[in-house]
């Protein structure tokens, strides 16, 4: 039964639906695990001759509830396709302030429910010295902040599997001062977590080209970033 805790929320929901048990969208992972345990325990406790009766019983669950559960499952899962044994689940999230999502509990809930092996965070707006490497239980945390303003830009990498090496930036001081790129080396691949500069939405005053305000810099940054990403 301990293996149930290794399943993702999406997998738990699918197993409950397969067993004719409804679930609610807001239910936490621990609640889903308990529901599934009860179903599996009842299967083990019932004599062999009673199994068909239990199946008939479960088939009486409201079709409306089953249909509703299936509808909820579509579009609310981060686990499509499902992660197979030996594969890694990698996620990316522009958090727009790490302090903010930590205070709301959003990041903690996501890590508990979806259980990614690695997650890249962008726009952390947090200094590298504010959070320790073991701040998030079960993860090694790597932070890269803006050098002139820790409350601006910034990236982070939370990983269960410790990287062989980590490189911060792309090696060009002009582009590295805002803490936008973290590259982690693993045995079979490199992972590049990036917070790409915004080109802006308004043109500079008097600019006859009508280009967005930061487009020139963005084009320079893209060109400098290519050797890293390609």
C-alpha positions in Angstrom: 0.0 0.0 0.0 3.0 2.3 0.6 3.4 2.4 -3.2 0.2 4.5 -3.4 2.0 7.5 -2.0 4.3 7.4 -5.1 1.4 7.9 -7.5 0.5 11.3 -8.7 -2.9 12.9 -8.1 -3.9 12.2 -11.7 -3.0 8.5 -11.3 -4.9 8.2 -8.0 -8.0 9.8 -9.6 -7.8 7.4 -12.5 -7.6 4.4 -10.3 -10.6 5.6 -8.2 -12.6 6.2 -11.3 -11.7 2.7 -12.6 -13.0 1.3 -9.3 -16.3 3.2 -9.6 -15.4 5.6 -6.8 -16.1 9.3 -7.3 -13.7 12.1 -6.2 -13.8 15.9 -5.9 -11.5 18.3 -7.7 -10.4 20.0 -4.4 -9.4 16.8 -2.6 -5.8 16.6 -1.5 -3.5 13.7 -2.4 -3.6 12.2 1.1 -7.4 12.1 0.9 -7.3 10.3 -2.5 -4.7 7.8 -1.1 -7.0 7.0 1.8 -10.0 6.4 -0.5 -8.0 4.1 -2.7 -6.7 2.2 0.2 -10.2 1.6 1.5 -11.2 0.2 -2.0 -8.2 -2.1 -2.2 -8.5 -3.3 1.4 -12.2 -4.2 0.8 -11.1 -6.3 -2.2 -8.6 -8.2 -0.1 -11.0 -8.8 2.8 -14.0 -10.1 0.7 -14.1 -13.9 0.0 -13.6 -15.0 -3.6 -17.3 -15.7 -4.0 -18.3 -12.2 -3.0 -16.2 -10.3 -5.6 -18.9 -10.4 -8.3 -21.4 -8.9 -5.8 -19.0 -6.0 -5.0 -18.6 -5.3 -8.7 -22.3 -5.2 -9.2 -22.5 -2.8 -6.2 -19.9 -0.5 -7.6 -21.6 -0.5 -11.0 -24.6 1.2 -9.3 -22.5 4.4 -8.7 -24.3 7.3 -10.4 -23.4 7.6 -14.0 -23.6 11.3 -13.6 -20.9 11.2 -10.9 -18.7 9.0 -13.0 -19.1 11.3 -16.0 -18.4 14.3 -13.8 -15.2 12.8 -12.5 -14.0 12.0 -16.0 -14.8 15.5 -17.1 -12.9 16.9 -14.1 -9.9 14.7 -14.9 -9.5 16.2 -18.4 -7.6 19.4 -18.5 -6.7 19.5 -14.8 -3.7 17.1 -14.8 -0.1 17.9 -15.2 0.6 14.2 -15.7 -0.1 13.7 -19.4 1.4 11.6 -20.6 2.0 9.6 -17.4 5.6 9.2 -16.2 6.9 5.7 -16.7 9.5 4.0 -14.5 13.0 5.3 -15.3 11.7 8.7 -16.6 11.9 12.1 -15.0 9.0 14.5 -14.5 10.3 18.0 -15.3 8.1 21.1 -14.7 8.6 24.9 -15.3 6.7 27.8 -13.5 7.0 31.5 -13.8 6.1 32.3 -10.1 6.3 36.1 -10.4 7.7 36.3 -6.8 8.8 33.2 -4.8 7.9 35.0 -1.5 4.4 35.4 -2.7 3.6 31.8 -3.7 5.3 30.5 -0.6 3.1 32.7 1.6 0.0 31.4 -0.2 1.2 27.8 0.0 0.8 27.3 -3.8 4.3 25.9 -4.4 4.2 23.6 -1.4 0.8 22.2 -2.6 2.1 21.8 -6.2 5.2 19.9 -5.1 3.1 17.6 -2.8 0.4 16.9 -5.4 2.4 16.6 -8.6 5.7 15.4 -7.2 8.0 16.6 -10.0 11.6 15.3 -10.1 12.8 18.7 -11.3 11.1 22.1 -11.4 12.5 25.3 -13.0 11.3 28.6 -11.5 11.4 32.0 -13.2 11.0 35.5 -11.9 11.8 34.4 -8.4 12.6 38.0 -7.2 14.6 36.6 -4.3 18.2 36.9 -3.2 20.4 33.8 -3.4 21.2 34.0 0.3 17.6 34.0 1.4 16.8 30.3 0.9 19.2 27.4 1.8 20.0 24.5 -0.6 17.7 22.2 1.5 14.9 24.7 2.1 12.5 22.5 0.1 12.3 19.0 1.7 13.4 16.3 -0.7 14.9 18.8 -3.2 18.3 20.4 -3.8 17.6 24.1 -4.4 19.8 26.3 -6.7 19.1 30.0 -6.9 20.5 32.7 -9.2 19.4 36.3 -8.5 19.8 39.6 -10.1 23.1 41.1 -9.1 22.0 44.8 -8.8 18.5 44.2 -7.5 17.6 40.8 -5.8 13.9 41.8 -6.0 14.0 41.7 -9.8 14.1 38.8 -12.2 15.9 35.7 -11.0 15.7 32.0 -11.5 15.8 28.8 -9.4 16.1 25.1 -9.9 14.6 22.5 -7.5 15.8 19.0 -8.2 15.5 15.6 -6.4 18.4 14.3 -8.5 21.6 16.2 -7.7 23.3 17.5 -10.8 26.8 16.7 -11.8 27.5 20.4 -12.2 25.6 23.7 -12.3 26.4 26.8 -14.4 24.8 30.2 -13.7 24.5 32.6 -16.6 25.8 32.3 -20.2 29.3 33.7 -19.6 28.6 37.3 -20.8 28.5 39.8 -18.0 26.1 42.2 -19.8 23.5 39.5 -20.0 24.2 37.7 -16.7 23.6 40.5 -14.3 19.8 39.7 -14.1 20.2 36.0 -13.1 18.2 34.6 -16.0 19.8 31.3 -16.9 20.7 28.2 -14.9 22.2 25.1 -16.6 22.3 21.8 -14.8 24.4 18.9 -16.1 23.0 15.4 -15.5 24.3 12.0 -16.6 22.4 11.8 -19.9 21.3 15.4 -20.5 21.6 19.1 -19.8 18.7 21.1 -18.4 18.6 24.9 -19.1 16.2 26.9 -17.0 15.7 30.3 -18.5 13.8 33.5 -17.8 13.8 35.2 -21.2 13.8 39.1 -21.3 10.6 40.7 -22.3 10.9 42.8 -25.4 8.2 45.2 -24.1 4.9 46.4 -25.5 5.5 50.1 -26.2 7.8 51.7 -28.6 10.5 54.2 -27.5 9.4 57.8 -27.9 10.5 59.1 -31.3 11.4 55.6 -32.6 10.3 55.7 -36.3 10.6 51.9 -36.5 7.9 51.5 -33.9 9.7 48.6 -32.3 8.9 47.6 -28.7 11.0 49.4 -26.2 13.3 46.5 -25.3 13.3 44.7 -28.6 16.9 45.7 -29.5 18.2 44.2 -26.3 16.1 41.1 -26.6 17.5 40.5 -30.1 21.1 40.8 -28.7 20.2 38.5 -25.8 18.7 35.9 -28.2 21.8 35.9 -30.3 24.1 35.5 -27.3 21.9 32.7 -25.9 21.9 30.5 -29.0 25.3 28.8 -28.3 24.0 27.8 -25.0 20.7 26.4 -26.2 21.8 25.0 -29.5 
